[in-house]
Amino acid sequence: MKHNSIVERLAAKAIGLGVGTLVVEYKDGCEEVFALKNGAGYGIARFNSSSPEAASLRDELHGVARRKRRITVGGCEYELRGRVFESFGENAFRVEFRRVEKTAQ
C-alpha cells in the first residue's frame, strides 16, 4: 500500500524493520529520524530542517500527538500514538505504533 504522508512512510519502514517506536529530534540543522528497538536507535531518515519535507513532517507529528492515527502495512492495521517532548530546548517527537487486533464481526 502506498503511504502519502511522511509519518506513514517512516512508520511503514520502521514496522518493516520490526521496530515499534520512532523518535524525531533536531540536530545540526536537520530533523533526524530514529527507529528504536530494544533501547537502541537506528537512523532511518534525515531532513534539512528548513526544507518543505521537514516542515510537513513536524506538522504531521504534531497532528499525531493530538490525535491517534491508523495505518495499514502489509495487510495489518497499526495505531500510531505520538507525543511531543523537549530535547535540548527543541521540540522532539516520539511515535509508538502497535498492531490492532481485528475483532470478529
C-alpha positions as CSV (number, residue, x, y, z in Angstrom):
1,M,0.0,0.0,0.0
2,K,1.3,3.5,-0.9
3,H,1.6,5.9,2.1
4,N,1.2,9.5,1.1
5,S,2.2,11.1,4.4
6,I,5.8,11.3,5.6
7,V,5.0,9.9,9.0
8,E,3.1,7.0,7.5
9,R,6.1,6.2,5.2
10,L,8.5,6.3,8.1
11,A,6.2,4.2,10.3
12,A,5.9,1.6,7.5
13,K,9.6,1.5,7.1
14,A,10.1,1.0,10.9
15,I,7.4,-1.6,11.1
16,G,9.1,-3.5,8.2
17,L,12.3,-3.5,10.4
18,G,10.4,-4.9,13.3
19,V,10.5,-1.7,15.3
20,G,7.7,-0.2,17.4
21,T,8.9,3.3,18.0
22,L,10.1,6.3,16.0
23,V,11.9,9.3,17.6
24,V,12.4,12.6,15.6
25,E,14.9,15.1,17.0
26,Y,16.6,18.3,15.7
27,K,20.4,18.1,15.4
28,D,22.8,20.3,13.4
29,G,20.1,21.8,11.2
30,C,18.4,18.6,10.5
31,E,15.4,16.6,11.7
32,E,16.8,13.1,12.4
33,V,14.5,10.1,12.5
34,F,15.5,7.1,14.6
35,A,13.8,3.7,14.8
36,L,14.1,2.4,18.4
37,K,14.4,-1.3,19.1
38,N,15.5,-2.8,22.5
39,G,16.7,0.6,23.6
40,A,19.0,1.2,20.6
41,G,18.2,3.8,17.9
42,Y,18.9,3.3,14.2
43,G,18.9,6.3,11.9
44,I,16.4,5.8,9.1
45,A,15.9,9.3,7.7
46,R,17.2,12.8,7.9
47,F,15.6,16.0,6.6
48,N,17.1,19.5,6.3
49,S,15.1,21.5,9.0
50,S,14.4,24.3,6.6
51,S,13.0,22.0,3.8
52,P,9.3,21.7,3.0
53,E,9.6,17.9,3.9
54,A,10.8,18.7,7.4
55,A,8.0,21.3,7.9
56,S,5.4,18.8,6.7
57,L,6.9,16.1,9.0
58,R,6.7,18.4,12.0
59,D,3.1,19.3,11.2
60,E,2.2,15.7,10.8
61,L,3.9,14.8,14.1
62,H,2.0,17.5,16.0
63,G,-1.2,16.1,14.5
64,V,-0.4,12.5,15.6
65,A,0.4,13.9,19.1
66,R,-3.1,15.5,19.2
67,R,-5.0,12.5,17.7
68,K,-4.1,8.9,17.1
69,R,-3.9,7.7,13.6
70,R,-4.3,4.2,12.0
71,I,-2.4,2.9,9.0
72,T,-2.3,-0.4,7.2
73,V,1.1,-2.0,6.5
74,G,1.3,-5.5,4.9
75,G,-2.4,-6.1,5.4
76,C,-2.2,-5.4,9.1
77,E,-3.6,-2.4,10.8
78,Y,-1.5,-0.3,13.2
79,E,-2.4,2.5,15.6
80,L,0.1,5.4,15.8
81,R,0.3,7.4,19.1
82,G,2.5,10.4,19.3
83,R,3.8,12.8,21.9
84,V,5.9,15.9,21.9
85,F,8.7,16.4,24.4
86,E,11.6,18.8,24.8
87,S,15.2,17.8,23.9
88,F,17.9,20.4,24.5
89,G,15.5,23.3,24.1
90,E,13.9,21.9,20.9
91,N,10.7,20.0,20.2
92,A,11.3,16.3,19.7
93,F,8.7,13.7,18.9
94,R,8.1,10.1,19.8
95,V,5.6,7.9,17.8
96,E,4.8,4.5,19.0
97,F,2.8,2.0,17.0
98,R,1.1,-1.2,17.8
99,R,-0.8,-3.7,15.8
100,V,-4.5,-3.5,16.1
101,E,-6.2,-6.9,16.5
102,K,-9.3,-7.1,14.3
103,T,-12.4,-8.2,16.2
104,A,-14.8,-10.8,14.7
105,Q,-18.0,-9.3,13.4
